[in-house]
Amino acid sequence: MGNSSKDDSASDGDTSSGDTPPSKSSLYSEGEKVLAYHGPRLYEAKVQKAELRKKEWRYFVHYLGWNKNWDEWVGVDRLMKHTEENVVKQQALDKKQGVDKNVKSGRSAQTKPKSSTDAKVEKDDLKNNVSKGKKRKSESGVEKDNVSLEKLVKIQIPSTLRKQLVDDWEFVTQQDKLVKLPRSPTVDDILTKYLEYRAKKDGMMTDSIGEILKGIRCYFDKALPVMLLYKKERKQYHEAVVDNVSPSTVYGAEHLLRLFVKLPELLAFVNIEEETLTRLQQKVLDFLKFLQKNQSTFFLSAYDGSKVSEGKGKGKDD
């Protein structure tokens, strides 16, 4: 979702904040239930602390239904009053993103509008790493087959990589920057490095790891154009991936990491025995730790700001 949509929505829903002098009175009180922006979406939250810092009010919020690890300090521009009108605005934003209401794994009483483990890699996806609701509507409004929460592979993405995903989202959707292609190391390079790392650590080359890495490469090549790109990246994709070139030889860690947000949902439609899923989960977690260990080498610290075309899309294709 573009920056303008987020800013416009915030100002529309909270016009009073612009008229409130920051020096004395706080617009929100401690314990108040509010709506808080993260990325292009709104979430129910509770104000736990309110402090006046450098003549500006800052609020420490807890996102209702989420682990307290996601609690954070935000400015008044990130908050909206929890009114009926603003709840309607929240629902409209979710509808614009193509979101259905999903149940978070382990919580039956609380539901909140969010996408499933979609590669939009916004914060809800990161917090939700592998949780998926009972049903999800496609763009045509037709419900896909039910996917049981129990069947989903649980993938806990390390915290520094979750931050990487948030930064990735902000670079592309908020700052209009792209990953410069071709990347080095590529996805293929990273998978090969991991195979070498495991062979050295285990003292041998195991077939199972090789097969899993082939599977990751295959999933990446197939999923990238369908669900791992923001609209602003599509023009670049069509320019970079030509003549049957595999995306895994062009793209790098930034886009590979997005796959692991989506992977649990993809695997849910594959007929795999529970024992195999458990082993797969362990291998994937080990690979993510490898990415984390080499984060400074594999990931870009800054993106290229000169490649986004004028026809800016909002959000990411499902």
Buried (B, 14 or more C-beta within 10 A) or exposed (E): BBBEBBEEBBEEBBEEBEEBEBEEEBBBEEEBEBBBBBBBBBBBBBBBEBEEEEEEBBBBBBBBBBEEEBBBEBEBBBBBBBEEEBBEBBBEBBEBBBBBBBBBBEEEEEBBBBBBBBBBBBBBBBBBBBBBBBBBBEEEEEEEEEBEBEBBBBBEBBEEBBEBBBBBBBBBBBBBBBBBBEBEBBBBBBBEBBBEBBBEEEEEEEEEBBEBBEBBBEBBBEBBBEBBBBBBBBBBBEEBBEEEEBBBBBBBBBBBBBBBBBBBBBBBEEEBEEEEBEBBBEBBBBBBEBBBEBBEEBBBEEBBEEBBEEEBBBBBBB
